[in-house]
Structure formats: structure tokens, C-alpha cells
Amino acid sequence: MPPAPATESGPPFLREIAWNADGLVPAIVQDAASSEVLMMAWMDEASLRKTLETGLAHFYSRSRRRGWLKGETSGHVQHVESIHVDCDADVLLVKARQVGGACHEGYRSCFFRRVSDDGRLEVVGELVFDAESVYHGGGEAPAPPGPA
């Protein structure tokens, strides 16, 4: 079941968001200090409200059909500094302070590969954590620090 569409209660901007047919909006997460693009994920109204309430980035998983806190497994949370809405109100830009890596493969950014001149993907990012130990046992996720 898709998430519920925006309601009449809550911050007024929620009514202006152009939610897609599934009640979602894409959210691009950018490092607040460096402007590096860290990731893209989907938000429903509940995850956006939770983000506003807690100051930590929450998203909606289409595969799991539920909301999730960024870093709930790894401890690599995102402290949200601001949320911007594009001109069509159909994309959000979340500026955040990233703890650890944003990518579930162990990189700081999910955009750790680029297309080379010969059309192949080449890794240009550096690993910042061991994804295997964090997500498949063998190690504990670090405790997220408090706001800086």
C-alpha cells in the first residue's frame, strides 16, 4: 500500500509538494559544508514530518514499504541543516551533516563511480567503512555522535 498523501494539518509547505502517484517525492541529500551530493532517496509525508521533528534524515523504502532512519543500522546518520524545494515542488534538496558514509557500500557518497572515457564505470570515491562488517555481522555499528 502506498503512503498516504499530504494532509491538511502540519506545515503549510507539505500541501505544496507535488507528491507522485505513490505519495512520494525524491530527496537529494547534499553535504551542508562541501556541497558534495551524498545520495538520493524517497520521502513520504510521514518521513518528511519525522525529519522535521527530529532533525535526522528519514526516508521511505519502496522495497520494504516502510519508513526508515538514515543510519539506523550503520550509525551513519544525517543531521539535517535545511530542506529546499525545487521550482516545480517535485524534488527536495536536503542539506545535512553526514556522520560516516552515506552509501551502504561503504563510501561517503553513493555517487562513488563515474563513467570513464571508454564508457566503463570507474571507482573515484574512497571507502570510509567496511560495509560487510557493518551490515552482515562481525562488527558493531558506531554510536552516532550528538549534534556538532
C-alpha positions in Angstrom: 0.0 0.0 0.0 1.5 3.4 -0.9 1.9 6.0 1.7 -0.9 8.4 2.5 -0.9 11.7 0.6 -0.3 15.0 2.3 -3.0 16.1 4.8 -4.4 19.5 5.7 -2.5 19.5 9.1 1.1 20.3 9.6 3.5 22.8 8.0 1.8 24.6 5.0 4.6 23.7 2.5 3.5 20.0 2.7 0.4 20.9 0.7 2.6 22.4 -2.0 4.7 19.3 -2.6 3.9 17.6 -5.9 3.8 14.1 -4.4 4.0 11.4 -7.1 1.2 8.8 -7.7 2.7 6.7 -4.9 2.7 9.6 -2.4 6.5 10.1 -2.6 8.9 12.8 -3.5 12.6 12.3 -4.4 15.1 13.8 -2.0 18.7 14.6 -2.9 21.0 14.8 0.1 23.9 17.2 -0.1 26.7 17.7 2.4 25.9 21.1 4.0 29.6 22.1 4.2 31.1 20.8 1.0 28.0 20.7 -1.3 29.0 17.1 -2.3 25.9 15.1 -3.4 25.7 12.2 -1.0 22.6 10.3 -2.0 19.1 10.2 -3.4 16.2 8.5 -1.6 12.4 8.8 -1.5 10.4 10.6 1.2 6.7 10.2 2.0 4.9 12.7 4.2 5.5 10.7 7.3 9.3 10.5 6.8 9.4 14.2 5.9 7.5 15.1 9.1 9.8 12.8 11.1 12.8 14.6 9.6 11.4 17.9 10.6 10.6 16.7 14.1 13.9 15.0 14.9 16.5 16.9 12.8 17.7 13.5 11.5 17.0 12.3 7.9 14.2 9.8 7.5 13.2 8.3 4.2 10.7 5.8 2.7 11.8 2.5 1.3 9.8 1.4 -1.7 11.1 -2.2 -1.5 10.4 -2.6 2.3 7.3 -0.4 2.1 8.1 1.4 5.3 9.9 4.5 6.6 13.5 4.3 7.8 16.0 6.4 9.6 19.2 7.0 7.7 21.9 5.3 9.7 19.5 3.1 11.7 21.8 0.1 11.1 25.2 1.7 10.5 25.0 4.6 12.9 25.9 6.9 9.9 23.1 9.4 10.4 22.5 12.7 8.7 21.9 15.8 10.8 19.6 18.0 8.6 20.5 21.6 8.4 17.9 22.7 5.8 15.4 21.5 3.3 14.9 23.2 0.0 12.1 22.6 -2.5 12.7 22.9 -6.3 10.7 25.2 -8.6 8.2 22.5 -9.5 7.9 21.4 -5.9 8.6 17.8 -7.0 12.1 17.3 -5.7 13.6 18.1 -2.3 17.2 19.1 -1.6 18.3 18.1 1.9 21.4 19.8 3.2 22.9 17.7 6.0 26.0 16.9 8.1 26.8 13.3 7.3 28.3 11.0 10.0 30.5 8.4 8.4 29.4 7.2 5.0 26.1 7.8 3.2 26.4 4.8 0.9 25.5 1.3 2.0 28.5 0.0 0.1 30.9 1.8 2.4 31.6 5.1 0.6 30.9 8.6 1.8 28.7 9.3 -1.2 26.5 6.9 -3.2 28.0 8.6 -6.3 31.4 7.0 -5.9 31.6 5.9 -9.6 31.9 7.9 -12.7 31.7 7.0 -16.4 35.2 6.8 -17.9 36.1 8.0 -21.4 35.8 4.4 -22.7 32.3 4.0 -21.2 33.1 1.9 -18.2 32.4 2.7 -14.6 35.4 3.6 -12.5 35.5 4.0 -8.8 36.6 7.5 -7.8 35.5 7.5 -4.2 37.3 6.1 -1.2 35.8 3.6 1.3 35.1 5.1 4.7 33.8 2.0 6.4 33.6 -1.8 5.9 30.1 -2.4 4.7 30.4 -6.2 5.1 31.1 -6.0 8.9 28.5 -3.3 9.5 25.6 -4.9 7.7 26.4 -8.6 7.9 27.8 -9.0 11.4 31.4 -9.1 12.5 31.3 -5.6 13.9 29.1 -3.2 15.8 27.8 0.0 14.2 29.3 3.1 15.8 27.1 5.1 18.1 26.1 8.3 16.3 27.5 11.4 18.0 25.3 14.2 19.1 24.8 17.4 17.0 28.0 19.3 16.4 
